[in-house]
Amino acid sequence: FVWRRPDLARAHTVHEVDHAATKAAKRRRADELGLPVDQAVYVGIDVERAALEERLGACGFDWSAPTLFSFLGVAMYLSLPAVEATLRTVARCPAGSAVVLSYVPTPDHLDAIGRQFDELASIAVAAGGEPVPTPPSRAEGEAPVRRARPEVAGHPDHADLVAGDFAARRGGLRPPTAAGPPTARGGAC
């Protein structure tokens, strides 16, 4: 994020949270490419084993400031209890805070291209040593959100994304159904 939007990184404190091993690999690659690494506070954590709230607090996170949490492409690699614990942490933030998250859609929500993308992505993920995520049902995936009690401002599906964010795009570019919809965004968390 800080390399894509340095203007925002200069104006706001960005805490980049990731597994410690992944974080170290990113830092090595950034060094190789000569990218600046001082624009963010890097927080290494395994949220399956440690409390996000404690790690953020130890890294100077301001719990009194409204915060945007981007949880895109993450929940699918975590257990549902770890997702719920993360959402409970976010839900304790002050009014004006928000979380955006995505999850892996179940096969019945995939079109032919989405199924092909899912198959190829599963192969790549497995080759990289990551566990291949098994998507929960929609009800199972939404349960941690309901229990953590953030205000859900929207739950767009694939058709909503195409009609909204992609409507004005030229050339027929559309998101694959395997991209997964955000399950909660905006609102007081």
N, C-alpha and C positions, 0 to 999 in steps of 0.2 A: 504494500500500500504506500509506504513512504517513498518508494522509487517511482510509482505511478503518479502520485499526487504530492510532490514536495511542497507545494503551496499550502496545503492543509497540514502537512507534517510540521511546517514552520509555525503555524498558527495554533496548533493543538499538541498536547502531549499524547503520543501514540505508544501504547503498550502492545507489543507483538507477543502473543502467547502461543507457545507451541511445545511439543515434546522436546526435551533437552537434546536428544540426539539429532532430531530434525533441525533444531535451532542451530546446533553446531555446524551441521552440513551447509545450512544456508549462509552462515557467517563465512565459512571457508570459500564458498562459491562467490560471495559478494567481494571478498578480498581478491580473488582471482580476477574478477571483472573490474576491479577498481571502483566499486560502488561505495558510497558513503554508508557507514554503519552507525553513525552517531545521531541519526534522526529519530530513533525510537528507543524505548526502554524494552530490552529483550527479556522475556520471562519464560524460562524453561520449566516445564511442569508435565507430569503425567497425571492428568485429571482422573484417571482410574484409581490412583493411589494417594493423591494429595489434594488438599482443599485449595481451590482456586482463590478464594477470598484471602487466605493466609499468604499465598505466594504474591498476589497483587499488592497486598498491604506491605509486605516486606520490600517491594520494589518501588514504593512511593506513590502508589495509586491514590488518587483523591476521591474518596468515597462520598464527598459532599457535592461533587460536580455531576451534572447530567452527562451521561455517557452513551455512545453508540457502540454496541458490541456486534461485531461481524462474526457470525458463526457459520459461514458459508463453506460447504465442502468439508465439514468437520464431524458433525453429528453421526454421520454414517460409519465412522471408524470407532465410535465409542459405544459402550454398553448403555442401555436405557437409564440405569441408575446414575451413571456419570453425566449423561445429558441433563437429567433432572436436577442433579446437584449444581451443575453449571447454571441452569435456568433459575434455580432458587437464589443463587448468588446475584445474578442480574436483577431479579425481582426486588431485591433489597436496595437497589440504587434509587436515587431521588427522582421525583417527577421530572419528565422531560427526557428520561433515559429510554433507550430502545434497543431491541435485539432483532437482528435479521438472521434467520437460519434456514438451511435447506436440508433435505434428506433424500435418500434414494427412493424413488417411487417403486411400488410393487409392479410385477410383470403385467398385471392387468391394466396399468396406466401407461404402458409403453406402446408406441407404434413400431413398425418394422425397423425403421432407422434407430429408434431408441433401444430396441432389443439388440441390434447389431452393436451399437455403441456400448451398451452394458456388457455384452460378451467380451468385446475387445478391452474395455477398461478393466474388467475382472481379471483377465489374463495379465495385463500390465501391472495391476496392483499386486497380484500373487507373485509375479516375477520379482517385484521390488521387496518382497518379504513382508508385506502388509497382510493382515487377515482380510479375506474377501468378505465384504459386508453382506449379511443377509438382511434385506429390508424387512422391517416390521410391517404389519398391516397398518393401514391409515389410523385405525383406532389405537393400536399399540404405540404408534409414533406420536399421536396427539396426546396420549395420556400424561406423559411427563410435563407437557406444556400446561395442561389443565391443572395438574397438581401443584406446579410451581406458581400458578396464578398470575402470569403477566396478562395485561390487557391485550388481547389479540386484535390488531387493527386490520388485518387482512390475511387471507389464505388463498392467494391466487393459484389457479391451476394452469396447466399448459396453455389452454385456450385464452385465459386472461392475459398471460404474458405475451402471446402473439398479438392479441387485439390491442394491448397497451403499449408496452415498451418496443415492440417490433413492428407496429402498424405502419410507421412512416419509413421504414427501411426499404431501400431499393434492392433489386436483384433477388428478391424472394428469400433472403436470409431469415431463418427461423431457428429458435433454440430446439435442441433435441429433447424429446420427452424424457430422456434419461437424465437431463440436467437437474430435475427435481425442483419442486416449487418451494418458495419460502413458506414456513408454517406460521411465523409470527413476525410482525414488524410494526414498529411504531408503538405509540401508546406509552402510558406510564408503567414502567416495569419495576 
